[in-house]
Amino acid sequence: MTEITGVIRNSPAEKAGIRVGEFLISINQHPVRDVLDYMFYASETEISLVIQDLAQNQREIRILKDEYDDIGLEFASFLMDQKQSCRNKCVFCFIDQMPPGMRETLYFKDDDARLSFLQGNYVTLTNMTQEDVDRIIQMKLNMNVSVHTTNPDLRCQMMQNRFAGQKLDYLWQMANAGIQLNCQIVLCPGLNDGSELERTLRDLGKMLPHLTSVAVVPVGLSKFRENLYPLTIFNKKTAGAAIDLIQRFQTEFLEKFGTRAVFPSDEFFLLAEREIPAADYYEDYPQYENGVGMLRSLADEFEMALADLTEKHLMKNPRKISIATGVSVYPFLKNLIRKAEQKLPGLICQVFCIRNYFFGESITVTGLLTAQDIITQLKNQDIGEELLLSSSMTRWDKNIFLDDYTIQDVEKALDTRIRLVENDGYDLLDAILNI
């Protein structure tokens, strides 16, 4: 039973006389527990709702509509339920490596299977029950799963959850039922790499073709790891070894199934000081949001945008701007900007490499930079008329940095305009040209 907090005007629900404050009991004789039930059962063209009024009287309402059209009910929360928090204590969890005193939402660990389907979040399966798996199979929902290892004992160790190993059975059940799966592996040197990674990729390969893709990303370690499991970060040699192992499986999978299936994240290539592969390597970019192929996509789009420039797009007046970015992507981005300066004679674009003193210098990705580090390291620099920053730095409302500074705080401190840029080559060139 879920309280109805809103009824959209002129919707089927309003026309049927459903009112705010009443309760939705069931759709087509199915109890409605959350948003998945609501979306699935309300997608049909003919539906029967049981509604309970404030006096606890129930009535049945029949609605005819087009398939998948919304019936027009709103609820207190998107999920129609509380978000499920993570039950694990993963040895590599970045949330456990954050300093105290940050805003409360940054410490919440979600592990909600519903958000896997609805928003692309990755889940560990440890929050799930057999009933949840049966529902996913019935509804034919695609899922994103954090696997990390297929060794049950090692999975328990890595997640610090005694049920983590046996929950892998849910993964096989979903694959056998034809559920499309995207998986991720956070790779930790000396723990789940090497022969353990080989085992994991071999096991996951048995799920093809229902396994859509696997992203392998390197562990990130902040300086706030007191009393946490001892881990090390990847270096040039170990990152290269991980790439080589993954590419062996890519060759095998490509030959057998027509897909590479497993992809190392861009950060591995940067750490190993290897060239980012060409676009066809990433197939349809299935793990783009996991940092797989982002740099290749950015570079290709940027070069196409440069090639599309005509005389009317070229700058009439000189323009001096700056870009601030993380350590890992700095050489790559600097090379792109050099190409822009060659095409645009009036452009002076400085690229600043910002070190992450807030979380620790081993954190080199741009998305974890804070306003404090940007301000401290650019305070006395000649930034020019505008500072371009990746939108990945602002995680909340597109205006707040991880350390709770706002865009306006940084603009005031550096006495310059800030422009956020998406990970899109065309958007980057537009920002450079001030379009």
Number of C-alpha atoms within 10 A of each C-alpha: 16 20 19 19 15 17 21 14 11 10 14 20 20 17 14 13 10 21 16 17 16 21 21 23 20 22 21 16 12 14 17 20 16 18 17 20 18 21 15 13 22 23 17 17 13 14 17 18 20 19 23 21 16 10 7 10 9 15 11 13 15 14 16 12 15 11 11 13 14 16 23 16 21 15 20 12 12 11 16 20 13 10 16 16 12 17 16 20 14 19 18 22 18 16 13 17 19 18 14 10 7 12 11 8 8 12 15 12 17 16 23 21 26 21 19 17 16 14 10 16 17 21 23 24 26 22 19 16 12 12 9 15 18 15 14 20 18 11 14 14 19 20 24 24 21 18 24 25 28 19 19 17 14 17 23 20 17 22 21 15 15 15 17 24 21 15 20 19 14 18 21 16 15 22 20 14 15 18 22 20 21 23 24 24 23 18 23 22 17 13 16 22 21 17 12 17 23 18 16 18 21 13 15 23 20 12 18 20 16 19 19 21 23 27 23 26 21 21 19 20 20 19 15 16 16 8 6 13 11 9 16 13 16 21 14 14 11 18 22 19 17 23 18 13 16 20 16 12 19 20 14 15 17 13 11 11 12 12 19 23 28 28 24 27 22 25 22 25 19 20 19 18 15 14 11 19 13 12 15 9 15 22 13 10 18 18 25 16 11 17 16 23 27 19 23 20 18 20 22 17 19 23 16 13 17 17 10 9 13 8 7 7 12 14 15 9 9 10 18 17 22 21 22 22 26 21 21 22 18 20 14 15 18 18 12 16 21 16 13 20 13 10 14 18 13 15 21 18 22 18 21 19 21 24 23 22 17 19 20 13 14 16 23 23 20 23 18 19 28 23 23 20 17 22 18 13 15 17 14 9 11 13 23 16 13 21 24 21 21 20 17 18 21 24 15 13 7 13 15 18 23 19 17 17 15 16 18 15 15 20 16 13 15 20 15 17 17 19 18 19 19 15 17 18 23 20 18 22 20 15 18 25 15 12 8
